[in-house]
Amino acid sequence: MHTIAQLTYIPLATHNPTELVQDLLEHLAQYEVKIEVGYLSSTVIGEPDEVFKLIKETYEMMSVEQERFRFHIELLSPEK
């Protein structure tokens, strides 16, 4: 079974959001998941433990490194 999560990251306190989004994509690339980059969000597909680890560690990283942000997470029904 694979978990599918759609992630939307919106940096709020920056004049260069594109750079911060690119940094986030580079961070996501270190996980063993498939990443589909879209115009407004990215989708990650992988084993449930890896996807939830990615979400937790990404949120923790952003909480330390970013002043203000929105991080929307939408979980889709699993692929079997």
BAKE-637554 format. One record per atom (N, C-alpha, C, O): residue number from 1; atom name; x, y, z. Coordinates in Angstrom, 3 decimals. Example, Ala and Ser with C-alpha at 12.3 -4.5 7.8 and 13.67 -1.06 7.14 Angstrom:
2
<atom seq="1" atom="N" X="13.190" Y="-5.690" Z="7.800"/>
<atom seq="1" atom="CA" X="12.300" Y="-4.500" Z="7.800"/>
<atom seq="1" atom="C" X="13.200" Y="-3.300" Z="7.800"/>
<atom seq="1" atom="O" X="14.236" Y="-3.319" Z="8.465"/>
<atom seq="2" atom="N" X="12.850" Y="-2.250" Z="7.080"/>
<atom seq="2" atom="CA" X="13.670" Y="-1.060" Z="7.140"/>
<atom seq="2" atom="C" X="12.900" Y="0.030" Z="7.870"/>
<atom seq="2" atom="O" X="13.409" Y="1.138" Z="8.039"/>
***
This chain:
80
<atom seq="1" atom="N" X="0.842" Y="-1.181" Z="0.000"/>
<atom seq="1" atom="CA" X="0.000" Y="0.000" Z="0.000"/>
<atom seq="1" atom="C" X="0.892" Y="1.250" Z="0.000"/>
<atom seq="1" atom="O" X="1.906" Y="1.297" Z="0.696"/>
<atom seq="2" atom="N" X="0.506" Y="2.247" Z="-0.778"/>
<atom seq="2" atom="CA" X="1.208" Y="3.519" Z="-0.805"/>
<atom seq="2" atom="C" X="0.285" Y="4.631" Z="-0.321"/>
<atom seq="2" atom="O" X="-0.899" Y="4.660" Z="-0.657"/>
<atom seq="3" atom="N" X="0.836" Y="5.535" Z="0.464"/>
<atom seq="3" atom="CA" X="0.125" Y="6.722" Z="0.913"/>
<atom seq="3" atom="C" X="0.402" Y="7.857" Z="-0.059"/>
<atom seq="3" atom="O" X="1.522" Y="8.007" Z="-0.548"/>
<atom seq="4" atom="N" X="-0.616" Y="8.651" Z="-0.336"/>
<atom seq="4" atom="CA" X="-0.493" Y="9.798" Z="-1.243"/>
<atom seq="4" atom="C" X="-0.806" Y="11.055" Z="-0.443"/>
<atom seq="4" atom="O" X="-1.878" Y="11.173" Z="0.150"/>
<atom seq="5" atom="N" X="0.136" Y="11.990" Z="-0.431"/>
<atom seq="5" atom="CA" X="-0.064" Y="13.255" Z="0.272"/>
<atom seq="5" atom="C" X="0.211" Y="14.412" Z="-0.684"/>
<atom seq="5" atom="O" X="1.238" Y="14.450" Z="-1.361"/>
<atom seq="6" atom="N" X="-0.718" Y="15.342" Z="-0.722"/>
<atom seq="6" atom="CA" X="-0.525" Y="16.551" Z="-1.520"/>
<atom seq="6" atom="C" X="-0.107" Y="17.659" Z="-0.551"/>
<atom seq="6" atom="O" X="-0.818" Y="17.960" Z="0.407"/>
<atom seq="7" atom="N" X="1.042" Y="18.253" Z="-0.810"/>
<atom seq="7" atom="CA" X="1.623" Y="19.264" Z="0.079"/>
<atom seq="7" atom="C" X="1.627" Y="20.622" Z="-0.607"/>
<atom seq="7" atom="O" X="2.059" Y="20.759" Z="-1.752"/>
<atom seq="8" atom="N" X="1.143" Y="21.609" Z="0.110"/>
<atom seq="8" atom="CA" X="1.196" Y="22.984" Z="-0.379"/>
<atom seq="8" atom="C" X="1.918" Y="23.816" Z="0.668"/>
<atom seq="8" atom="O" X="1.485" Y="23.892" Z="1.817"/>
<atom seq="9" atom="N" X="3.013" Y="24.434" Z="0.270"/>
<atom seq="9" atom="CA" X="3.834" Y="25.248" Z="1.164"/>
<atom seq="9" atom="C" X="3.749" Y="26.694" Z="0.704"/>
<atom seq="9" atom="O" X="4.010" Y="27.006" Z="-0.458"/>
<atom seq="10" atom="N" X="3.379" Y="27.577" Z="1.632"/>
<atom seq="10" atom="CA" X="3.256" Y="28.998" Z="1.306"/>
<atom seq="10" atom="C" X="4.097" Y="29.787" Z="2.309"/>
<atom seq="10" atom="O" X="3.670" Y="29.982" Z="3.447"/>
<atom seq="11" atom="N" X="5.297" Y="30.249" Z="1.903"/>
<atom seq="11" atom="CA" X="6.094" Y="31.095" Z="2.799"/>
<atom seq="11" atom="C" X="5.454" Y="32.482" Z="2.859"/>
<atom seq="11" atom="O" X="5.148" Y="33.072" Z="1.823"/>
<atom seq="12" atom="N" X="5.254" Y="33.000" Z="4.065"/>
<atom seq="12" atom="CA" X="4.537" Y="34.267" Z="4.229"/>
<atom seq="12" atom="C" X="5.439" Y="35.470" Z="4.496"/>
<atom seq="12" atom="O" X="5.058" Y="36.593" Z="4.165"/>
<atom seq="13" atom="N" X="6.588" Y="35.279" Z="5.066"/>
<atom seq="13" atom="CA" X="7.437" Y="36.403" Z="5.455"/>
<atom seq="13" atom="C" X="8.709" Y="36.424" Z="4.615"/>
<atom seq="13" atom="O" X="9.812" Y="36.294" Z="5.147"/>
<atom seq="14" atom="N" X="8.551" Y="36.589" Z="3.292"/>
<atom seq="14" atom="CA" X="9.725" Y="36.599" Z="2.423"/>
<atom seq="14" atom="C" X="9.429" Y="37.395" Z="1.162"/>
<atom seq="14" atom="O" X="8.278" Y="37.532" Z="0.747"/>
<atom seq="15" atom="N" X="10.481" Y="37.911" Z="0.568"/>
<atom seq="15" atom="CA" X="10.357" Y="38.594" Z="-0.721"/>
<atom seq="15" atom="C" X="10.748" Y="37.660" Z="-1.860"/>
<atom seq="15" atom="O" X="10.613" Y="38.018" Z="-3.030"/>
<atom seq="16" atom="N" X="11.230" Y="36.466" Z="-1.526"/>
<atom seq="16" atom="CA" X="11.665" Y="35.518" Z="-2.545"/>
<atom seq="16" atom="C" X="11.094" Y="34.126" Z="-2.240"/>
<atom seq="16" atom="O" X="11.849" Y="33.227" Z="-1.867"/>
<atom seq="17" atom="N" X="9.785" Y="33.932" Z="-2.392"/>
<atom seq="17" atom="CA" X="9.198" Y="32.631" Z="-2.063"/>
<atom seq="17" atom="C" X="9.673" Y="31.498" Z="-2.967"/>
<atom seq="17" atom="O" X="9.709" Y="30.345" Z="-2.537"/>
<atom seq="18" atom="N" X="10.036" Y="31.801" Z="-4.202"/>
<atom seq="18" atom="CA" X="10.476" Y="30.764" Z="-5.133"/>
<atom seq="18" atom="C" X="11.704" Y="30.029" Z="-4.600"/>
<atom seq="18" atom="O" X="11.795" Y="28.807" Z="-4.713"/>
<atom seq="19" atom="N" X="12.638" Y="30.763" Z="-4.026"/>
<atom seq="19" atom="CA" X="13.849" Y="30.159" Z="-3.475"/>
<atom seq="19" atom="C" X="13.507" Y="29.215" Z="-2.317"/>
<atom seq="19" atom="O" X="14.072" Y="28.126" Z="-2.212"/>
<atom seq="20" atom="N" X="12.588" Y="29.635" Z="-1.458"/>
<atom seq="20" atom="CA" X="12.208" Y="28.795" Z="-0.320"/>
<atom seq="20" atom="C" X="11.469" Y="27.538" Z="-0.770"/>
<atom seq="20" atom="O" X="11.653" Y="26.470" Z="-0.185"/>
<atom seq="21" atom="N" X="10.642" Y="27.653" Z="-1.794"/>
<atom seq="21" atom="CA" X="9.950" Y="26.483" Z="-2.331"/>
<atom seq="21" atom="C" X="10.963" Y="25.524" Z="-2.941"/>
<atom seq="21" atom="O" X="10.850" Y="24.312" Z="-2.761"/>
<atom seq="22" atom="N" X="11.936" Y="26.042" Z="-3.651"/>
<atom seq="22" atom="CA" X="12.987" Y="25.186" Z="-4.227"/>
<atom seq="22" atom="C" X="13.770" Y="24.469" Z="-3.126"/>
<atom seq="22" atom="O" X="14.097" Y="23.290" Z="-3.260"/>
<atom seq="23" atom="N" X="14.068" Y="25.177" Z="-2.044"/>
<atom seq="23" atom="CA" X="14.747" Y="24.555" Z="-0.907"/>
<atom seq="23" atom="C" X="13.912" Y="23.403" Z="-0.338"/>
<atom seq="23" atom="O" X="14.446" Y="22.354" Z="0.021"/>
<atom seq="24" atom="N" X="12.599" Y="23.616" Z="-0.263"/>
<atom seq="24" atom="CA" X="11.717" Y="22.568" Z="0.241"/>
<atom seq="24" atom="C" X="11.734" Y="21.348" Z="-0.672"/>
<atom seq="24" atom="O" X="11.780" Y="20.216" Z="-0.191"/>
<atom seq="25" atom="N" X="11.697" Y="21.568" Z="-1.980"/>
<atom seq="25" atom="CA" X="11.739" Y="20.449" Z="-2.930"/>
<atom seq="25" atom="C" X="13.040" Y="19.657" Z="-2.794"/>
<atom seq="25" atom="O" X="13.036" Y="18.430" Z="-2.893"/>
<atom seq="26" atom="N" X="14.138" Y="20.352" Z="-2.571"/>
<atom seq="26" atom="CA" X="15.415" Y="19.676" Z="-2.361"/>
<atom seq="26" atom="C" X="15.383" Y="18.852" Z="-1.072"/>
<atom seq="26" atom="O" X="15.949" Y="17.761" Z="-1.010"/>
<atom seq="27" atom="N" X="14.719" Y="19.380" Z="-0.052"/>
<atom seq="27" atom="CA" X="14.569" Y="18.647" Z="1.209"/>
<atom seq="27" atom="C" X="13.747" Y="17.373" Z="0.983"/>
<atom seq="27" atom="O" X="14.111" Y="16.307" Z="1.479"/>
<atom seq="28" atom="N" X="12.652" Y="17.476" Z="0.244"/>
<atom seq="28" atom="CA" X="11.786" Y="16.322" Z="-0.001"/>
<atom seq="28" atom="C" X="12.506" Y="15.226" Z="-0.781"/>
<atom seq="28" atom="O" X="12.196" Y="14.045" Z="-0.626"/>
<atom seq="29" atom="N" X="13.455" Y="15.612" Z="-1.612"/>
<atom seq="29" atom="CA" X="14.167" Y="14.653" Z="-2.461"/>
<atom seq="29" atom="C" X="15.010" Y="13.656" Z="-1.657"/>
<atom seq="29" atom="O" X="15.428" Y="12.633" Z="-2.200"/>
<atom seq="30" atom="N" X="15.263" Y="13.933" Z="-0.394"/>
<atom seq="30" atom="CA" X="16.078" Y="13.019" Z="0.410"/>
<atom seq="30" atom="C" X="15.277" Y="11.813" Z="0.925"/>
<atom seq="30" atom="O" X="15.855" Y="10.885" Z="1.492"/>
<atom seq="31" atom="N" X="13.974" Y="11.823" Z="0.732"/>
<atom seq="31" atom="CA" X="13.129" Y="10.728" Z="1.214"/>
<atom seq="31" atom="C" X="12.873" Y="9.722" Z="0.096"/>
<atom seq="31" atom="O" X="12.962" Y="10.052" Z="-1.087"/>
<atom seq="32" atom="N" X="12.559" Y="8.510" Z="0.484"/>
<atom seq="32" atom="CA" X="12.293" Y="7.454" Z="-0.480"/>
<atom seq="32" atom="C" X="10.817" Y="7.481" Z="-0.878"/>
<atom seq="32" atom="O" X="10.039" Y="6.595" Z="-0.525"/>
<atom seq="33" atom="N" X="10.461" Y="8.524" Z="-1.620"/>
<atom seq="33" atom="CA" X="9.104" Y="8.710" Z="-2.113"/>
<atom seq="33" atom="C" X="9.169" Y="9.185" Z="-3.557"/>
<atom seq="33" atom="O" X="10.193" Y="9.696" Z="-4.010"/>
<atom seq="34" atom="N" X="8.077" Y="9.012" Z="-4.263"/>
<atom seq="34" atom="CA" X="7.943" Y="9.583" Z="-5.605"/>
<atom seq="34" atom="C" X="7.373" Y="10.982" Z="-5.421"/>
<atom seq="34" atom="O" X="6.432" Y="11.173" Z="-4.651"/>
<atom seq="35" atom="N" X="7.937" Y="11.963" Z="-6.123"/>
<atom seq="35" atom="CA" X="7.493" Y="13.350" Z="-6.001"/>
<atom seq="35" atom="C" X="6.986" Y="13.832" Z="-7.354"/>
<atom seq="35" atom="O" X="7.674" Y="13.710" Z="-8.368"/>
<atom seq="36" atom="N" X="5.789" Y="14.373" Z="-7.357"/>
<atom seq="36" atom="CA" X="5.218" Y="14.985" Z="-8.555"/>
<atom seq="36" atom="C" X="5.014" Y="16.463" Z="-8.246"/>
<atom seq="36" atom="O" X="4.180" Y="16.823" Z="-7.416"/>
<atom seq="37" atom="N" X="5.781" Y="17.313" Z="-8.919"/>
<atom seq="37" atom="CA" X="5.727" Y="18.752" Z="-8.666"/>
<atom seq="37" atom="C" X="4.666" Y="19.374" Z="-9.561"/>
<atom seq="37" atom="O" X="4.686" Y="19.209" Z="-10.781"/>
<atom seq="38" atom="N" X="3.738" Y="20.093" Z="-8.933"/>
<atom seq="38" atom="CA" X="2.691" Y="20.782" Z="-9.665"/>
<atom seq="38" atom="C" X="2.873" Y="22.284" Z="-9.562"/>
<atom seq="38" atom="O" X="3.837" Y="22.769" Z="-8.969"/>
<atom seq="39" atom="N" X="1.941" Y="23.010" Z="-10.145"/>
<atom seq="39" atom="CA" X="2.031" Y="24.471" Z="-10.168"/>
<atom seq="39" atom="C" X="1.869" Y="25.073" Z="-8.768"/>
<atom seq="39" atom="O" X="2.602" Y="25.989" Z="-8.397"/>
<atom seq="40" atom="N" X="0.916" Y="24.561" Z="-8.000"/>
<atom seq="40" atom="CA" X="0.650" Y="25.120" Z="-6.673"/>
<atom seq="40" atom="C" X="0.980" Y="24.174" Z="-5.525"/>
<atom seq="40" atom="O" X="1.021" Y="24.594" Z="-4.369"/>
<atom seq="41" atom="N" X="1.213" Y="22.916" Z="-5.830"/>
<atom seq="41" atom="CA" X="1.504" Y="21.959" Z="-4.769"/>
<atom seq="41" atom="C" X="2.336" Y="20.816" Z="-5.332"/>
<atom seq="41" atom="O" X="2.543" Y="20.704" Z="-6.541"/>
<atom seq="42" atom="N" X="2.801" Y="19.982" Z="-4.433"/>
<atom seq="42" atom="CA" X="3.541" Y="18.789" Z="-4.827"/>
<atom seq="42" atom="C" X="2.874" Y="17.587" Z="-4.191"/>
<atom seq="42" atom="O" X="2.308" Y="17.674" Z="-3.102"/>
<atom seq="43" atom="N" X="2.949" Y="16.468" Z="-4.884"/>
<atom seq="43" atom="CA" X="2.381" Y="15.226" Z="-4.385"/>
<atom seq="43" atom="C" X="3.516" Y="14.266" Z="-4.100"/>
<atom seq="43" atom="O" X="4.422" Y="14.095" Z="-4.916"/>
<atom seq="44" atom="N" X="3.462" Y="13.640" Z="-2.934"/>
<atom seq="44" atom="CA" X="4.435" Y="12.614" Z="-2.590"/>
<atom seq="44" atom="C" X="3.693" Y="11.293" Z="-2.441"/>
<atom seq="44" atom="O" X="2.599" Y="11.234" Z="-1.880"/>
<atom seq="45" atom="N" X="4.310" Y="10.241" Z="-2.953"/>
<atom seq="45" atom="CA" X="3.709" Y="8.915" Z="-2.936"/>
<atom seq="45" atom="C" X="4.756" Y="7.951" Z="-2.415"/>
<atom seq="45" atom="O" X="5.872" Y="7.899" Z="-2.931"/>
<atom seq="46" atom="N" X="4.397" Y="7.189" Z="-1.393"/>
<atom seq="46" atom="CA" X="5.352" Y="6.239" Z="-0.850"/>
<atom seq="46" atom="C" X="4.750" Y="5.407" Z="0.254"/>
<atom seq="46" atom="O" X="3.553" Y="5.469" Z="0.532"/>
<atom seq="47" atom="N" X="5.607" Y="4.633" Z="0.873"/>
<atom seq="47" atom="CA" X="5.183" Y="3.811" Z="2.004"/>
<atom seq="47" atom="C" X="4.661" Y="4.737" Z="3.113"/>
<atom seq="47" atom="O" X="5.234" Y="5.803" Z="3.340"/>
<atom seq="48" atom="N" X="3.593" Y="4.347" Z="3.799"/>
<atom seq="48" atom="CA" X="2.997" Y="5.218" Z="4.811"/>
<atom seq="48" atom="C" X="3.986" Y="5.762" Z="5.836"/>
<atom seq="48" atom="O" X="3.969" Y="6.958" Z="6.129"/>
<atom seq="49" atom="N" X="4.854" Y="4.900" Z="6.389"/>
<atom seq="49" atom="CA" X="5.811" Y="5.372" Z="7.397"/>
<atom seq="49" atom="C" X="6.732" Y="6.452" Z="6.843"/>
<atom seq="49" atom="O" X="7.048" Y="7.416" Z="7.541"/>
<atom seq="50" atom="N" X="7.162" Y="6.301" Z="5.598"/>
<atom seq="50" atom="CA" X="8.077" Y="7.274" Z="4.985"/>
<atom seq="50" atom="C" X="7.363" Y="8.597" Z="4.715"/>
<atom seq="50" atom="O" X="7.944" Y="9.662" Z="4.926"/>
<atom seq="51" atom="N" X="6.119" Y="8.547" Z="4.254"/>
<atom seq="51" atom="CA" X="5.368" Y="9.775" Z="3.968"/>
<atom seq="51" atom="C" X="5.108" Y="10.547" Z="5.263"/>
<atom seq="51" atom="O" X="5.281" Y="11.765" Z="5.301"/>
<atom seq="52" atom="N" X="4.698" Y="9.853" Z="6.316"/>
<atom seq="52" atom="CA" X="4.420" Y="10.547" Z="7.575"/>
<atom seq="52" atom="C" X="5.698" Y="11.048" Z="8.239"/>
<atom seq="52" atom="O" X="5.684" Y="12.083" Z="8.906"/>
<atom seq="53" atom="N" X="6.793" Y="10.329" Z="8.063"/>
<atom seq="53" atom="CA" X="8.092" Y="10.807" Z="8.548"/>
<atom seq="53" atom="C" X="8.471" Y="12.095" Z="7.801"/>
<atom seq="53" atom="O" X="8.920" Y="13.064" Z="8.414"/>
<atom seq="54" atom="N" X="8.290" Y="12.096" Z="6.493"/>
<atom seq="54" atom="CA" X="8.576" Y="13.276" Z="5.664"/>
<atom seq="54" atom="C" X="7.765" Y="14.475" Z="6.146"/>
<atom seq="54" atom="O" X="8.309" Y="15.568" Z="6.306"/>
<atom seq="55" atom="N" X="6.480" Y="14.279" Z="6.374"/>
<atom seq="55" atom="CA" X="5.612" Y="15.380" Z="6.820"/>
<atom seq="55" atom="C" X="6.096" Y="15.927" Z="8.157"/>
<atom seq="55" atom="O" X="6.244" Y="17.138" Z="8.318"/>
<atom seq="56" atom="N" X="6.340" Y="15.045" Z="9.107"/>
<atom seq="56" atom="CA" X="6.771" Y="15.477" Z="10.444"/>
<atom seq="56" atom="C" X="8.105" Y="16.221" Z="10.398"/>
<atom seq="56" atom="O" X="8.231" Y="17.311" Z="10.956"/>
<atom seq="57" atom="N" X="9.094" Y="15.633" Z="9.736"/>
<atom seq="57" atom="CA" X="10.422" Y="16.245" Z="9.693"/>
<atom seq="57" atom="C" X="10.429" Y="17.537" Z="8.883"/>
<atom seq="57" atom="O" X="11.163" Y="18.469" Z="9.210"/>
<atom seq="58" atom="N" X="9.623" Y="17.600" Z="7.838"/>
<atom seq="58" atom="CA" X="9.538" Y="18.826" Z="7.044"/>
<atom seq="58" atom="C" X="8.922" Y="19.955" Z="7.867"/>
<atom seq="58" atom="O" X="9.410" Y="21.084" Z="7.844"/>
<atom seq="59" atom="N" X="7.860" Y="19.649" Z="8.587"/>
<atom seq="59" atom="CA" X="7.223" Y="20.666" Z="9.439"/>
<atom seq="59" atom="C" X="8.190" Y="21.150" Z="10.516"/>
<atom seq="59" atom="O" X="8.285" Y="22.350" Z="10.772"/>
<atom seq="60" atom="N" X="8.899" Y="20.230" Z="11.138"/>
<atom seq="60" atom="CA" X="9.868" Y="20.618" Z="12.168"/>
<atom seq="60" atom="C" X="10.966" Y="21.496" Z="11.590"/>
<atom seq="60" atom="O" X="11.360" Y="22.484" Z="12.209"/>
<atom seq="61" atom="N" X="11.467" Y="21.142" Z="10.399"/>
<atom seq="61" atom="CA" X="12.516" Y="21.935" Z="9.759"/>
<atom seq="61" atom="C" X="12.009" Y="23.349" Z="9.462"/>
<atom seq="61" atom="O" X="12.690" Y="24.335" Z="9.745"/>
<atom seq="62" atom="N" X="10.815" Y="23.433" Z="8.892"/>
<atom seq="62" atom="CA" X="10.277" Y="24.752" Z="8.545"/>
<atom seq="62" atom="C" X="10.002" Y="25.583" Z="9.793"/>
<atom seq="62" atom="O" X="10.159" Y="26.804" Z="9.766"/>
<atom seq="63" atom="N" X="9.596" Y="24.944" Z="10.881"/>
<atom seq="63" atom="CA" X="9.318" Y="25.669" Z="12.125"/>
<atom seq="63" atom="C" X="10.567" Y="26.327" Z="12.685"/>
<atom seq="63" atom="O" X="10.490" Y="27.385" Z="13.309"/>
<atom seq="64" atom="N" X="11.712" Y="25.707" Z="12.465"/>
<atom seq="64" atom="CA" X="12.981" Y="26.249" Z="12.951"/>
<atom seq="64" atom="C" X="13.522" Y="27.309" Z="11.987"/>
<atom seq="64" atom="O" X="14.029" Y="28.343" Z="12.422"/>
<atom seq="65" atom="N" X="13.414" Y="27.054" Z="10.682"/>
<atom seq="65" atom="CA" X="14.089" Y="27.890" Z="9.690"/>
<atom seq="65" atom="C" X="13.241" Y="29.040" Z="9.133"/>
<atom seq="65" atom="O" X="13.798" Y="30.010" Z="8.619"/>
<atom seq="66" atom="N" X="11.927" Y="28.954" Z="9.223"/>
<atom seq="66" atom="CA" X="11.074" Y="29.972" Z="8.609"/>
<atom seq="66" atom="C" X="10.347" Y="30.777" Z="9.674"/>
<atom seq="66" atom="O" X="9.971" Y="30.262" Z="10.727"/>
<atom seq="67" atom="N" X="10.161" Y="32.051" Z="9.369"/>
<atom seq="67" atom="CA" X="9.466" Y="32.905" Z="10.324"/>
<atom seq="67" atom="C" X="7.963" Y="32.629" Z="10.327"/>
<atom seq="67" atom="O" X="7.369" Y="32.403" Z="11.381"/>
<atom seq="68" atom="N" X="7.357" Y="32.651" Z="9.142"/>
<atom seq="68" atom="CA" X="5.914" Y="32.418" Z="9.030"/>
<atom seq="68" atom="C" X="5.643" Y="31.649" Z="7.740"/>
<atom seq="68" atom="O" X="6.251" Y="31.919" Z="6.704"/>
<atom seq="69" atom="N" X="4.731" Y="30.697" Z="7.818"/>
<atom seq="69" atom="CA" X="4.397" Y="29.903" Z="6.632"/>
<atom seq="69" atom="C" X="3.047" Y="29.227" Z="6.840"/>
<atom seq="69" atom="O" X="2.527" Y="29.151" Z="7.952"/>
<atom seq="70" atom="N" X="2.504" Y="28.743" Z="5.738"/>
<atom seq="70" atom="CA" X="1.345" Y="27.847" Z="5.762"/>
<atom seq="70" atom="C" X="1.798" Y="26.551" Z="5.112"/>
<atom seq="70" atom="O" X="2.505" Y="26.558" Z="4.105"/>
<atom seq="71" atom="N" X="1.384" Y="25.451" Z="5.697"/>
<atom seq="71" atom="CA" X="1.751" Y="24.136" Z="5.186"/>
<atom seq="71" atom="C" X="0.475" Y="23.304" Z="5.165"/>
<atom seq="71" atom="O" X="0.048" Y="22.772" Z="6.190"/>
<atom seq="72" atom="N" X="-0.116" Y="23.202" Z="4.003"/>
<atom seq="72" atom="CA" X="-1.363" Y="22.454" Z="3.835"/>
<atom seq="72" atom="C" X="-1.018" Y="21.025" Z="3.425"/>
<atom seq="72" atom="O" X="-0.195" Y="20.799" Z="2.538"/>
<atom seq="73" atom="N" X="-1.656" Y="20.074" Z="4.081"/>
<atom seq="73" atom="CA" X="-1.428" Y="18.665" Z="3.784"/>
<atom seq="73" atom="C" X="-2.780" Y="18.020" Z="3.514"/>
<atom seq="73" atom="O" X="-3.696" Y="18.096" Z="4.333"/>
<atom seq="74" atom="N" X="-2.887" Y="17.393" Z="2.368"/>
<atom seq="74" atom="CA" X="-4.104" Y="16.680" Z="2.013"/>
<atom seq="74" atom="C" X="-3.727" Y="15.223" Z="1.751"/>
<atom seq="74" atom="O" X="-2.869" Y="14.928" Z="0.918"/>
<atom seq="75" atom="N" X="-4.371" Y="14.338" Z="2.463"/>
<atom seq="75" atom="CA" X="-4.096" Y="12.907" Z="2.296"/>
<atom seq="75" atom="C" X="-5.187" Y="12.300" Z="1.418"/>
<atom seq="75" atom="O" X="-6.379" Y="12.476" Z="1.671"/>
<atom seq="76" atom="N" X="-4.759" Y="11.591" Z="0.392"/>
<atom seq="76" atom="CA" X="-5.686" Y="10.919" Z="-0.493"/>
<atom seq="76" atom="C" X="-5.790" Y="9.450" Z="-0.102"/>
<atom seq="76" atom="O" X="-4.919" Y="8.929" Z="0.596"/>
<atom seq="77" atom="N" X="-6.829" Y="8.792" Z="-0.539"/>
<atom seq="77" atom="CA" X="-6.979" Y="7.370" Z="-0.210"/>
<atom seq="77" atom="C" X="-5.776" Y="6.607" Z="-0.749"/>
<atom seq="77" atom="O" X="-5.244" Y="6.948" Z="-1.805"/>
<atom seq="78" atom="N" X="-5.345" Y="5.573" Z="-0.025"/>
<atom seq="78" atom="CA" X="-4.126" Y="4.863" Z="-0.417"/>
<atom seq="78" atom="C" X="-4.265" Y="4.092" Z="-1.712"/>
<atom seq="78" atom="O" X="-5.356" Y="3.671" Z="-2.095"/>
<atom seq="79" atom="N" X="-3.121" Y="3.915" Z="-2.385"/>
<atom seq="79" atom="CA" X="-3.050" Y="3.055" Z="-3.561"/>
<atom seq="79" atom="C" X="-2.713" Y="1.655" Z="-3.091"/>
<atom seq="79" atom="O" X="-1.856" Y="1.479" Z="-2.224"/>
<atom seq="80" atom="N" X="-3.366" Y="0.674" Z="-3.644"/>
<atom seq="80" atom="CA" X="-3.093" Y="-0.706" Z="-3.246"/>
<atom seq="80" atom="C" X="-2.311" Y="-1.414" Z="-4.325"/>
<atom seq="80" atom="O" X="-1.982" Y="-2.590" Z="-4.178"/>
***
